[in-house]
Amino acid sequence: MPEIAIELTYEKIIEAASKLGEDDKERLFFSLNKDYAKALDEMRKEAWESHQQGESVQLKDLT
């Protein structure tokens, strides 16, 4: 199979990323930053465990 090579500048990558929707920008960020993705996943697990143990607060009670 023949190889195809293209050259992308940093500016073109930034331009393309700026055209993404918010969800796709978030997916791109976390796919490039595995440590942040891992930390966020851990925070979600901790929050869910706290909720399951009855330690969470309803949003209406925060205001």
N, C-alpha and C positions, 0 to 999 in steps of 0.2 A: 504494500500500500504506500503510495507516495506521501511524503511529508509536506505539510503546508506551514509556512512560517509567516507570522505577521509581527510587525513591530508596533508596540503601543507605548506612547509616552505617558508619563505620569499625569500630565494635564488631560489627556484623552480618557484615562481611567477615571479621574476625578469628575470630568464632565459626564461620563456615562453613569457614574454612581449618583450624581446629583439629580439625574432624571428618574431614579428609582422611587417607588412609593415608600412610605414609612416602614411598612412591614418588610419589604425587601432590603431596605437599608439596615434594619435591625438584624436580619438574617445574615447579611454580608458582614456586618460588624462582628457578630459572634462566631461566624465561620473563620474569620481571620484572627480572632482573639480567643483562642481556646481556654485560656486561664479565666477570662471574664465569663465565658459560657459555663465553665465548671463551677465558678463561684456563684453565679446566678442560680444554677440548678441546685446547689447546696442550700442557698437561702430559701428557695421555694420548698425544698424538703423540710427544712426546719420550721418554716411558717405553717406548713400543712400539719406537721406533728404537733405544734403548739395548738393549732385549731382543733385537732382531734382530741387533745387533752383538755379542751375547754378553756384554754388560756388566751384565746383571741378576743378582740373587742369589735363590736359592730361599728360600721362606718358612721352611722347616725350618732353614736356615742362619742365620736372624736371631735365633733364641732360644738 
